[in-house]
Each structure stands twice: as structure tokens, then as C-alpha cells.
Amino acid sequence: MNDIRRTILWVIFGFSMVLLWDQWQAFNGHKATFFPSSTQTEKAPVAGSAPSSSVAAVPNPGTMPGSPAAVPAGAPSTTSLAAKERVVVDTDVLSLTFDSEGGTLVHTAFKKYKDMTDKEKGFVLLDESTNRVYVAQSGLVAGGTGGAFPTHKTLMTLLPGARALTDGQNELQVKFESADIGGVKLVKTYTVKRGAYDMTVQHEIINTGSTPVSPQLYLQLVRDGNKPPGESSFYSTFTGPAIYTEAKKYQKVEFKTIESNKVDVEKEATNGYVAMVQHYFASAWILPDGLKRDLFLRKVDTNLYAVGMITPLAPIAPGATKTIDAKFFVGPQEEKVLEALSPGLELVKDYGWLTILAKPLYWLLDKLHSFIQNWGWSIMALVLLLKITFYWLNAKAYASMAKMKAINPKITEMRARLKDKPQEMQQAMMKIYREEKVNPMGGCFPIMIQIPVFIALYWVLLSSVEMRGAPWILWIRDLSSPDPYFILPVVMAMTTMLQTALNPAPPDPMQAKLMWFMPLIFSVMFFFFPAGLVLYWITNNILSITQQWVINTRMGVPPQFNLPKFK
């Protein structure tokens, strides 16, 4: 009876620790590992918010960054829809839609990455429509001299130019020019390149007046707080703004934190970027290093949030022009591409607290794929390499399990003989362990050491956009989606139960039953997981079973199946 109580208490304790760990992760802004919570209520933007009201107000330079402020005085607060012009620009990897109101980027579709519900369409990230708002804005606000300048609400003229990359052409430009407002004209030029998800955004500030001006340039990303369409609610991934600086590194902020005015990030920097992040994709504004900028995060409307930066400009003399080149990225979280663009940008692909293990695992997976050219087989090859690396640790664990299985009949007989004398039973059991030189925890410790590595691999596979739409064989056409016929989860459940059956059955009947419940529950969870994750776990199970079988046979303990007895 004491053993049963002890077992139940240990199970409750272990489950409580998992829940506490999960909540601690969420509290500290990390991904929940096992039990994701829905942090955002799916609300459409308020009626009429798109396209006109969706445009966020810029911060007032006279206030602290992040504090709400109205659109600068003198900037048009509304724009006639008839007067606005939109232009679609095509590259080999992107379809971009620009709005002449502010020269704003309002829609992006990726040609390589397809929509999960309509494979004929490219995946849409930025969008300004009735149900979604996610746009990239920039403009000018008044500095110390005051005044009103062109903002993202200003109607601009779209200048003539090419609208699609042609054969042999490596880049094209989209140029917008504002009218003279407050003695300042803003010319905004987007330069997009072949094969690239980043673009240069040049801001030319021309003083057309008769006195010096000191405007400030702002860059911001505005989006609603809804979960991305089609995102699974069964496993947790982060959606929201992020800031990176050399001083405080990667800082991500939940929408609910902005809502409650509890944002605590670096307010000033001379490097880094601001970004909006979601599963597989991100957008980011990047300014050159050494340029002073104020950083802000704030709520700008019902269910609309902004992250951005403001950089002050030196006084511009009458007739003079000041040019600021910013970089804008909008695309998939391809780690090598992000690393090349800006320091720390690869961190938008968030592995959480296991980054130190996950990054080398991804590097190795990528190297394997460069040879194998199939992500499914690459996953299996990586698991094989990990099993080889941990071979001796696993050998010790399975050897300990084999010894436990060998002495199991002796312990069972002793327990039956002393079932009414729990204290003597405990002493007799410890004596058997000492005489047989068996450590009952010897099979657990080597496996515990490996758990962080396999959790890190879990996040690598869950976070890598390369899995999205990547086929393996036959019916598995997308490793980022669940198996449509549930074949892999069934195989996963079978291999998990087989592995459990090969382990020595605990002498206590209650413990033996619990040994079967946990794998069954774990297997059911995998019915909702991406096929790539299930494939990785099946491979791990099969290799573990093979190694356990070989070690048991070598030690003279014939493998046998310890089936459950639920009577």
C-alpha cells in the first residue's frame, strides 16, 4: 500500500513540476513546451479599420518613445480612396503591393511558400484587408524646431518605372514622392533584388523652405493581435513584436504585455532592429549601426499594435538633402539568410532557452540535407548520428534495465512473501540490489542527460521553415503538417508500446499500469503533431528498440514482452 501511495505522489509531483515549468516558461516570455495557452483572442480589427483607420499614429518626438500620440498636425488625417493608387511589384520570390498613401508596403505574397489552404496562392504575410492588418510604414515627424512633415498618412506620387523583374535584370526600384509639407519633401525609394527577401528603403529628405529643419525619421510595423491564419493551437509558437540591440540582445514582447502597459525593453540604441515575428515568417526594419534611434512598442488602436524606431536627423539647411538608407526584411526565417542580413536577426527563429543546443543541431541537419536533398531522410540521418553519439550512455541504461529484468523474478517472489511487512520488504529489496550490484536508477540517469538534446531537436524541427511544404515519401507531402492518414502516429504509438513492453515490468502492479498509461497518452498527442516531428520520434524509438534488443541478448537476458495486466 505504501508503494502505491508513493507512486501516486511521485506521479502528481512530476506532473506538477511539468505544469510549473511550462508556466514559468510562459511567464518569462518563452514558448510553452507542452501546454500552450491561447494568449490572443481572435478579433477582427474594428469596423472601418482597414484600410484607412488601420494606419497607426506615429509617436510624438516630444514624448517618451512608446507613448501614444496623434498623427502630427498638418498631415492629412484622411485620404480619398479614389485618390489613392496601389501598385503590384513582382520579383522571382515576392509579390509586393505598395500604397501611394505614405508609400506604404501593404501586402506581400511569397512565391516559394504556398498558402496551406490554397496551394495555388503564395503565402501572404503583410496584408491590409477587412479582417487583417499588418503593414510596414515610415515617415517624418517634427524635431525640436516643430512643424508638420510628410508621414505615412500623406498622399504621395508614384513615379514611373518597371514593375517586374525581367530576364537578366537583377533589381528594380519603386519610387514615391510627397508634396511639399512644412517646407520638406520626402522621396521614398524601394530597391528590390532578384532572389532576395530584403530591400533597401532610401529616404531622401529635401528642405524646400528658407530655414533649417530638423525632422525625425520613424520606421514602424503595425499589425493586429490575431493569431496567424491556420496556426495550430496544439503547440505554442510566438506571435508578436521583438527588439534586438547589442546591449540587451533579443527581446520579444507579447501583445498582452503591451496591452497592460508592462513593456520593459531598451528605449535607446545605436544598433539592432525592430521586428514582427510569427511561426516560420518575420518582418524587420533595420537601420545602419551607429545611427542613434529611440525604440517604441505600443497599442495604437483596438487590437492594433506597433513596434518601431525613431532616428533624429541633424539640421538640414535650405535647399539641402539628407539621405537615410534603411533595410526592410519580409520573408521566411531561413537561418543562413537572416545571419547574413544583420547581427542577431537569426534570433527571430526562436529556439527558446535551448538555443545553445538547437543551433548546432540545425547546422548539422542543414549539412545532411545538402547531401541527401530530402528533409525527411535528413531527419532520420540526424537521429541516427545522435544515437551513435549517445551509444555508450544508452548502453549503460539498457544494461541496467537488463539486470533489473534478470532479478525481477527474485523481487516478485520476495514481495509476495513479505507483502504484509512493508518495512522488511523494503530492506530485503535493498539487500537484493546490493548483492546483485544493481542500481534501480541506473536506467534513468543516462536517458535524462539526453532529454535536453531531443527537446532542442524538437524545437529545430518545429521552427524550421524548410519543413513547410517539404515532402518525404509517398503520402507525406508536407513535413510541417500532421500525417493526413495518421499512419505515422499509429506507427509511433506501436513503437512506443513495444519499447515499453521490452522494459522490465515494475514489481508493483500500480507502477506497471502507470508505465503503460503515460506512453499511450504521449502517443495520442502525436496525432496532432507535424509529420516531421513524428518521423523523428519513430526513428528514435526504432533505434532504441534495436539497441536494447542487442544489449539484452548479449547479457544473456532474452528479450521478452511484459504486457500490461489491467485487472
N, C-alpha and C positions, 0 to 999 in steps of 0.2 A: 504493500500500500504506500509506503514511504517513497519507493521508486516512482510510482505513478504520480504522486503529488510533485515530486522533484522534477519529473519530466514535464508535467504541465506547466510548472512555474518557469522552467527554462524556456519552453516554447513561448510563453507570454512575455518573458523578459526579452527574448530575441526579437519577437515581433515588435515590441515597444521600442527597442533600440533602432530598428529599421524605420519606424514611423518618426522617431525623434530626429534621426539623421536626415530623413527626407525633408522634414520641416525646417531643420537648421540650414540645409542647402537652399531651400526656397527663401528663407528669411535673409540670407546673405547674398541674394541675387543670383544664385547658381541654378542650374537646371535640377528639377526634382528627378531623382534617379529611378524611383519605382512607382510613385503615386503622384502623377501630375495633377495640379489643381487648375481649374479654369479661372484665369486672372482677369479675363476681359469679357464683358457682356457684349454679345454681338448686337450692336445697334447701328443702324444705318445713319449716316450724317443727317442732321436736321433738314427738314424740307426746305428746298431752295438753297441749300449749302453748296451745291455744285451746279454750274461751275463758279458762280460769282462769289458767294459767301465763303467758299472753301479757301479763299486766299487769305493767309494769315496776316495779321498786323505785325509790323516789324517792331523791335524793341526801340524805345526812346533812348538815344545816346546819353541823355542827361540822367537816366536812372540806372540802377544796377542791372546787369545783364540777367535776363530771365524774368524780369517783371513785366506784366502785361502793359501794353501801350497801344494807343490808337494809331491808325495809318497817319503818317506825317502830314501836317497841314499843307494844303496846296496840291497834294496828289489827288487825282481823280478817285473818288470813293466807289464809283460805279462806272461801268463801261458798256456802251450799247453792244448787244450781242451781234447786231448786224455789222458793226464796225470792226469787230474782231476777225482776225484771219488765222487759220491754222494751216500748218504745212507738215507733210509727212516726208521724212528723210530716210532713205534705205541704205544700209551698208550690207556687207555679206553676213553679218551676225546680228544686226539690230534693225528694228523699225522704230523710228523716233517721231513723236508728234510734238511740235512746238506751237505755242500760242503767242500771238503778237501782243497780247496784254502782258506786258512785263518781259516779253521774250522768254517765257517760262516753258520748261520741259514738262509736259503734262501726260505723256503716255509713252511707254516703252514695251516692246514685244521682242522676245528672243527667238531667233530662227532655229537655233540648235536645240533649244529646250522647249518641248511642246507642252501645251495645256493638258493636264491629266484627264480632263473630261472630254476634250475635243482635240484629238491628235493632229487635226489638220491646221490648228492655230498655234502660233507661238505663245509661250508663257508670258503673261502680262504682269509687270511689276509696278511701275508707275502708272497711275490712272486717275482721271478726273471725270467721274460719271455720277449718276444718280445715287448709286449705292457705295461707291468707293471714292476716297480722296487720298492721293499720295503723289505729291508734286515736288519739284526742285525749283526754288526761287532765289533771286538775287536782285539787289538794287542799292540805292543810296539813301542815307538819312543824314540829317544835318549834324554837323560837328559843333564846336564851340562858337562858331560865328552865327549859328542859327540859319534858318531858311528852309525852303522846301525843294527837294530834288527828285529826279526820276526814281520810281520804286517799281516793285513787281505789279503794282496796280496801274501803271502808266501805259497807255496805248502806244506801241512802238511800230515803226515802219519796217516791214520785212523787205530787205534788199534782194534784187535778183541774183540767181546763182543756181548751180547744179543741185539736184535733189536726190540723186542716187549715184553710187559709185559705179563707174563703168569699167570694162576690162582694161587693165593697165593703169587705172587710176588708184592711187593709194590713200588719198584723203580728199575731203571736200569741206567747205565752210558754209555755215548758216549765219547770216548777219542781221541784227536788228539795230535800229537807230531811233532814239527818242527825240521828241521835240525839245526845244529849249525850255527848261523849267528852272526858275530861280537862278538864271544865268549859267546853267550847267546842262550839257548834252551828254547822254550816255550811249555809247556804242558797244553792243554786246556781240561777240563773235564766238560761235561754237565751231571747233575744228574736230571732226570725227575721222578716224582712220580705219583702214581695212583690218579686219581680224581683231579689233580692239573693243573692249567694253569701257574704256576710259576716254575722255575727251578733254581738250583744253578749252577753257572758257575765258576769253580775254575781255576785260572790262576797260574801255577807254573813257576816261572822264575828261571832258573838254570844257574849260572855262570860257564861256562865250560872253561873259559880262565884263565890267570895267573895274571890278575889285577882286582881290584874292578870295578864294573859297576854300573851306576845309571840310568836305563831306566825309562820311564814313561808309565803307562798303560792307554790306551784310550778305551772307550766304546762308540759306536755311533749307531744311527738308521738313515738309509738313505732311502728316498722314493721319488717318483716323485710327482709333484704338481697337478696331475689329481684328479678330484672328484672320490670318490669310485664308482665302477660299480653299477648301479641300484639305486643310491641315488636320491630321489625326488628333483626336482628343485622348487617345490611349497612352501616348508617350509625349513627354513635355519637351518643347523646344522654345527658345526665347524669341519673342517678337517685341521690338521697341527700339528706342534711340540708344546710341552709345557715343562716348567721347574717348579719344586717345590723346594723351600727352606724354612726353618723355618722363615727366616728374611722377605722375600717378598711374601711368600705363593705361590699361583698358578698363573703362568704367561704363557698365551698362546700367540702364535705369528702366524700371518697369513703368508702364503708363499709370498704374495706380499710385506710384510714388510721386509722380508729377501732379496727379490729381489731388493728393493730400499735402502738397507743398513741403515735402520732406526730401527734396533733392539736395544731395551733398556731393558735388563734384568740383573739380578745379575750375575756377572762374576766369583765370587769365593764363595765357601761354604764348610761346613764340614758335610752337611746332605742333604737329599732330593733325587730327581730322575730327569731323563730326559725321555720324552715320546713322542710318536706319537699317535695322537687321531683322531678318526673319529666316525661317528654315531654308537653307540652300542658297538664298539670294541676299544682296545688300546694295545699298547706295551710299555714297560718301562724298562730301566736299573736302577738298584738300588745298590748303594754302602753302606757299613756299616756306621753308624753315627760315627762322629769323624775323619773320613778319609778326609784329605784335597783334594779338587778337583776343577779344573777350568772348567767352563761351556762354551759351544760354540754353536752357530747356524750359519749356512752359506749355501750359494749356492755352490755346488761342480761340477755341470755340467749343460748342457741345461735341464731345467725342473727337476733337481735333487737337493734335499735339505737334509742337515744333522743337527741333534741335538745330542750332546754328552757331555762327560766329560773326563778329563784327570787327573789322580792322580799320583803325583811324588812318587817314591819309595826311601827309604833310601839306601845308597850304599850296594851292595851285594858283599861279599868277594869271592875270587876264591874258587870254589868247593861248595859254599853255595847255598841255595834255598830260595827264598822268595815266599810266597803264598798269593794271594788275592782272597777272595771269593766274587763274585758279585751275584746279583739275577736278573734274567730276567723274566719279565711277558709278556705273549702274550695271550690275551683272551677277553672274553666278559666283559662289565662293570657291573658286579654283585656287588652291593654296599657293601654287607657284606664281600665278599671275598676280595675286594680291601682294605677295612678298616683294615682287619687283616694282610695284607701284609706289609704295610708301612704307616707311618703318611702322610696324605694328598693325598694318591693315589686315594681315592674315588672321589676326585675332578675332575678326568678326565671325570666322568659323570657330565657334566656341566649343572647346572640349571640356570646359569647366576646370575643376581642381586637379584633374589628371592630365593636363596638357603636357607635362614633362614626360609622360609615358606615351601619350597619344600621338604626338608629333613624329617621333621616330617610327612608330608603328605605321603611320600613314606614309612616311617616306619609303619604308620597306615595301608596303603594299603597292605604291606607285611604281617602284623599281620592278617588282614582279610583273605588274601589268604591262610594262614596256617590253617585256619578253613574251608574255603569254597572250596579250591582246584580248583578254576576256576577263571581266571583273569577277565573275563567279568562280572560275578556276583560280584566279589570283587570290581570292579569299581563302579557298581551300589550301592553296600552297602556303599562305602565310600561317594558317593554323598549324599546318604540318611542321613548319620551321619552329614555331613556338613550342610545340610538343617535343621536338628534338632538343630544344634549348632546356626545357624543364624535365628532360627524361629522367635524370637521376633523382630529382625531387619526387617525381611521380613514382619512381621505382621504390623509394623508401616508403611512400604512403601505401602502395599496393602490397608491399612485403609485410607491412604492419597489419594490413587487413587480412592477408593470408594467414598470418599467425593467429589472429583473433578467430578466424574461421576454424583453424585446426583445434583450438582449445574450447570451441563453443560447446561441444557435447559435454565436456567436463563441467563447464559452468552451468549448463542447463540441469545436469544431474544434481549439482550442489544446491542450486536454487530450489529445486523440488524437495530436496531433503531438509532444507533449513527455511522453508517458506514462512514458518510461524516464528522464526527467530531472526528478525531483520538485522540486529547488531552483529550476531555471529555470521550471518550471510555476508555482510559487508567485509568483515575481517577475513573470511575464507576466500572471498573473491580477490582481495588484495594479495593474499598469500599465493594464489594461483598465478596472478600476474607476475609476482616477483620470481617464483620458481621457474616459470616459462619464459621470463625475460621479455614480457610483452608490455608495451605502453599503450593503454587504450586510446590515448590521444595522438598516437604516432601517425595514424592515417589522416588526421585532420590538419595538423600544422603545415606540412608541405603544400597541401592544397590551398590553405588560407593565404600563403605567401603569393600564390599566383593570381588570386582574385583581382587585385588592382589592375594587373595587366589585361585580364579578359574584360573587365569593365571599361578600361581605356579603349580596347578594340571595339567594344560595343558602341562607344561614342564616335569613334572613327567611322564606322560603317553607317551610323545614323546621321552623321553630319556631312558626309562627303557627297557633294552634288554629282560626282561622277557616277554614283549608283542610280541616279534618277534617269529612268528610261533605258538603263543598261541591261541587255539580255544575258541570260546564261545559256540554257539549252531548252529545246522543245517548248513547253508551255510557259516557262519563266521568261517573260519578255521585259520585265522591269524589276530589278533587284530592290528598288526603293518602295515597292508596293507589296501588300500581302499576296501570298500564293492564291490565285483565283479559284483553284480547285482544292485547296487545303491539303495537298499531297505532302508537301514538306512539313507542315505542322504535325501531321499524323506520323510521319517517319520520325520526327523529333520526339514525339510522345513515346513511340515504341522503343527508340534507343535509350531514352531516359529511364523507362521502366526496366529495360534489360540491364542497364548499368546498376540500377537499384537492386535487382534480383541477384546480381553477382556479388554484391557486398554481403558481409556476414550479418545475419539477422540478429538484432539485439535480443538478449535473453528475456527481457521484459516484454510481454505481449503489447502493452500500450505503446512502448517505444517502437516496436516493429510496425504497428499500424501507422504511427506518425511518419515513419520513414517512407511510407507509400503515399500519404496524403500530399506532402509537400511537392514531390516531383509531378504528381498529377495536376496540382494547381498551377505549378510553373509551366507545364506543357500547355495548359489551356490558354495562358497568357500569350503564348507564341502564335496562336491562331490569328492574332491581330497585328503581329509584328511584320516589318518588311522582310521579303524573301531572303535578302542578303544576310540579315541577322540570323534568320532560322538556319540558313545554309552553314553559316559559321559554327553555330552550336551543334548541328548534326555532325559536322566534320570532327569537332572536338569530342563529341560523345563516342563516335566510332573508333577514333584513335585511342581514346581512354579505355574502351572495352577491350580492344586488341591488346594493348599493353598489359592490362590487368589479367587477361586470359593467359598470356605468355608467362608472366611472373608467377601466377598461381601454379601453372603446370611445372615450371622449373623448381618450385619449392615443394613439390610433391603433394600439393593440395588441389585435387582435381576440381575444376570449375563446376559449380552446381548452382541451380537456380533456387533461391529462397523466396518462394511465393508467399504472398500475404495470407493471413488467416483472419478473416473478419467475422468471427463467431462470438 
